[in-house]
Amino acid sequence: MKKLIYSIVAIIGLLGITAACLELFSSYKVSTSINLNAPVKTYQQITINASPEKVYQVMSDIDHWAQWQQDVTEPKLNGPFEKGSSFDWKSGGLTIHSTIHTAIPGQKIGWSGKALGAFAIHNWTFVAENGHTTVKVEESMEGWLVYVMRNKFQKGLETSLQVWLKNLKAKAEQ
């Protein structure tokens, strides 16, 4: 029995060391564009009956995301909402540290974020059309964990962004 316990502890330790090394030696290219070569990427859009300025205001109010987006917990903007500022949040069981790379009021928001085994680039565009706003979002995800579980991450990302857009629509149209 002791041998089995020692074996399990050794395997868990080896997995932990492997994950730590993968994190330590992983490097990601921070960009304002998504990574078209990433193993996971998606594009989604929705029409919202609100102005681009209103939609931008809702999306840029990071500290209040959890009030309308149930997949997000503990969002915290570290400084003003502007290029170079960072924020921390939890989503899908991951703790994420993100940095804003684009903040053009009423037009675009973008950030990149890193979590254990994953790196994502998010870009949101708000386009005024006939009194409505078309919100376009694109995202890429990469990293050792994303690569290993790409099918799960792909399905999860698509579902997550559909929920984000639906909830953003509901909040912006209030």
C-alpha positions in Angstrom: 0.0 0.0 0.0 2.9 2.4 0.8 4.4 1.7 -2.6 1.1 2.7 -4.3 0.9 5.9 -2.3 4.5 6.8 -3.0 4.0 6.1 -6.7 0.9 8.4 -6.8 2.7 11.1 -4.9 5.7 10.8 -7.3 3.5 11.0 -10.4 1.7 14.1 -9.0 5.0 15.7 -8.2 6.3 14.9 -11.7 3.2 16.4 -13.3 3.6 19.5 -11.1 7.2 19.9 -12.0 6.4 19.4 -15.7 3.6 22.0 -15.6 5.9 24.5 -13.8 8.6 24.0 -16.4 6.2 24.4 -19.2 5.0 27.7 -17.7 8.5 28.9 -17.0 9.7 28.3 -20.5 6.5 29.4 -22.4 6.7 32.7 -24.2 3.8 34.4 -25.9 3.8 37.2 -28.5 1.7 40.1 -27.2 -0.1 41.7 -30.1 -3.1 43.8 -30.9 -4.1 41.2 -33.4 -5.2 37.7 -32.6 -2.8 34.9 -33.4 -4.1 33.3 -36.6 -1.9 30.3 -36.0 -3.2 29.6 -32.5 -4.8 26.2 -31.9 -8.0 27.9 -30.7 -9.7 30.9 -32.2 -13.2 32.2 -32.8 -15.1 35.1 -34.2 -18.6 36.1 -33.0 -20.9 39.1 -33.4 -24.3 40.4 -32.2 -26.4 43.4 -32.9 -27.3 45.5 -29.9 -30.0 48.2 -29.6 -27.7 50.7 -28.0 -25.1 53.2 -29.1 -21.5 52.2 -29.5 -20.6 54.6 -26.6 -23.1 52.8 -24.3 -21.7 49.3 -25.3 -18.1 50.6 -24.8 -19.1 52.0 -21.4 -20.5 48.6 -20.2 -17.5 46.7 -21.5 -14.9 49.1 -20.1 -16.5 49.0 -16.6 -14.4 45.9 -15.7 -15.0 46.2 -11.9 -18.8 45.5 -12.6 -18.5 42.7 -15.2 -19.6 40.1 -12.6 -22.9 41.9 -12.2 -24.0 41.0 -15.7 -21.6 38.2 -16.7 -22.1 35.1 -14.6 -18.9 33.4 -15.9 -16.8 36.2 -14.5 -15.9 36.6 -10.8 -13.6 39.0 -8.9 -12.9 41.4 -11.8 -10.5 44.2 -10.7 -9.1 47.0 -12.9 -5.7 48.1 -11.7 -5.8 51.8 -12.6 -7.6 53.7 -15.3 -9.2 52.0 -18.3 -6.5 52.7 -20.9 -3.8 51.1 -23.0 -1.2 49.5 -20.7 -3.4 49.1 -17.7 -4.0 45.7 -16.3 -6.9 43.8 -14.7 -7.3 40.6 -12.9 -10.4 38.3 -13.0 -11.6 34.7 -12.9 -13.4 32.9 -15.6 -14.0 29.3 -16.4 -12.1 28.2 -13.3 -9.0 30.1 -14.3 -7.4 33.1 -12.6 -6.4 35.5 -15.4 -4.1 38.5 -15.5 -4.8 40.7 -18.5 -3.3 43.9 -20.0 -5.3 46.3 -22.1 -3.8 46.9 -25.6 -6.6 48.9 -27.2 -9.0 51.4 -25.7 -10.6 53.6 -28.3 -13.9 55.0 -26.8 -17.0 53.9 -28.6 -15.0 51.9 -31.1 -12.6 49.2 -29.9 -11.4 47.4 -26.8 -8.7 44.8 -26.7 -6.6 43.0 -24.1 -4.3 40.0 -23.8 -4.3 37.7 -20.8 -2.4 34.9 -19.3 -3.5 32.0 -17.1 -2.0 28.6 -16.2 -1.1 27.0 -19.5 -3.0 29.6 -21.6 -2.6 32.9 -23.3 -5.4 34.7 -25.0 -5.9 37.8 -27.1 -9.4 39.4 -27.1 -10.5 42.1 -29.5 -13.9 43.8 -29.4 -15.1 46.2 -32.1 -18.3 48.4 -31.9 -19.8 49.5 -35.2 -22.7 51.9 -35.5 -25.3 50.7 -38.0 -28.8 52.3 -38.4 -29.2 53.3 -34.8 -27.8 49.9 -33.5 -24.4 48.6 -32.7 -22.8 45.6 -34.2 -20.4 44.1 -31.7 -17.7 41.9 -33.3 -15.4 39.9 -31.1 -12.4 37.8 -32.0 -10.2 35.8 -29.7 -7.2 33.4 -30.0 -5.9 31.1 -27.3 -2.6 29.3 -27.2 -0.4 27.6 -24.6 0.6 24.1 -23.6 -2.7 23.4 -21.8 -4.7 24.9 -24.7 -2.8 22.7 -27.2 -3.3 19.5 -25.1 -7.0 20.2 -24.6 -7.8 22.2 -27.8 -11.2 20.7 -28.5 -12.4 21.4 -25.0 -11.0 24.9 -25.1 -12.5 25.6 -28.6 -16.0 24.5 -27.6 -15.6 26.4 -24.3 -14.5 29.6 -25.9 -17.3 29.6 -28.5 -19.9 29.0 -25.8 -18.3 31.6 -23.5 -18.3 34.3 -26.1 -21.9 33.6 -27.1 -22.9 34.0 -23.5 -20.8 37.2 -23.2 -22.5 38.7 -26.2 -26.0 37.8 -25.0 -25.3 39.2 -21.6 -23.7 42.3 -23.0 -26.7 42.9 -25.2 -29.1 42.5 -22.2 -27.0 44.9 -20.0 -26.4 47.6 -22.7 -30.1 47.6 -23.7 -31.3 48.2 -20.2 
